Amino acid sequence: MSKSSMPLSSRSPHWLKWSPTSMKQTSQEKKSNIMLDHEKQIIDHEKAIAQLKEQNKVNGIWTDEELLKLEKKLEQLKQQVYSKLSPWERVAICRHPARPRSIDYIKNLCESFTEIFGDRLFRDDQAIVAGLGIIGGKKFVIIAQEKGCDTESRLYRNFGMPHPEGYRKALRVMKLAEKFNLPVLSFLDTPGAYPGLTAEERGQGSAIATNLLEMANLKTPIISVLIGEGCSGGALGMGVCDVMGMLEHAYYSVISPEGCASILWRDAAKNEEAAEALKMQAEHLLEFGVIDTIIDEPQGGAHHNPQTVYDGVKKFILKEAKKLAKVPTDELIEKRYQKFRKLGAVTVEKAS
């Protein structure tokens, strides 16, 4: 068995070094403890209870019953805060530094994974991880947008903003899936395709448009999972699919809240109003028919209990793969076309 096809547990390929799970525990804990604005009161209560427990080991002033009451009040506070999150607060959760990235999903879902590199035209784009993986004993071709987890890896991954060669690499791998009759699994997490001059010179718009056309006609099932940010054509260029699952606190939009605020109000500070107006959260998109399933996150976001999210995503992938395998190819492509043809429908009332 070659090193690249060995089980993930027994190897450490180069892309895993950019995964949070491979960082020192102290560094990971620091990221997990980063406090969001809406969590300040919760963190203060948690620290107070932890301090009381430490003091109690010395002088025993607080009874177990009293500490239990404090912990119950903490749980009530969490329920109160997390049940009333604004769209902008959910965007903050989606962008949390400790939120699991695509590489974390690949590592925790796949029994084995063999990475494929390059677009055979220009170079390898590290913002896209692509390859062959086995999940629950079933083979998949996997394409994933990877942001990185710290300063060094984010620079290496270009903050999850793919160049044209990244989309071409993804398409090359999807064509392999079609050739060998394997389902495609895509993980979406990008603030958008790279907008730089070099990307435009190499045909960024053309690369995305080609992916949209080719994915619409790909003769094999496509499953997409939106795990974080899904902005504009950067996400859609790998998001044409038969079924899309979206994590509870992810968002999917034609533009970021900051970009929308800059255009509509000429004021990026109005990002909260923009986040509300865009209707880009999972429950809205499910209602509009843009996504098919909402995958639950633990209270406070995926970073609080990643394993729960991994389990939910795995269950969704295997369930949908089993369903799609029974659909004839011609019917699969027609349903995919109709799914995207219906997006953006509006109702116009005639004036009386």
Secondary structure, 3 states (H helix, E strand, C coil): CCHHHCEHHHCCCHHHHHCHHHCCHHHHHHHHCCCCHHHHHHHHHHHHHHHHHHHHHHHCCCCHHHHHHHHHHHHHHHHHHHCCCCHHHHHHHHCCCCCCCHHHHHHHHCCEEEEECCCCCCCCCCCEEEEEEEECCEEEEEEEECCCCCHHHHHHCHHHCCCHHHHHHHHHHHHHHHHCCCCEEEEEEECCCCCCHHHHHCCHHHHHHHHHHHHHCCCCCEEEEEEEEEEHHHHHCCCCCCEEEEECCCEEECCCHHHHHHHHCCCHHHHHHHHHHHCCCHHHHHHHCCCCEEECCCCCCHHHCHHHHHHHHHHHHHHHHHHHCCCCHHHHHHHHHHHHHCCCCCCCCCCC
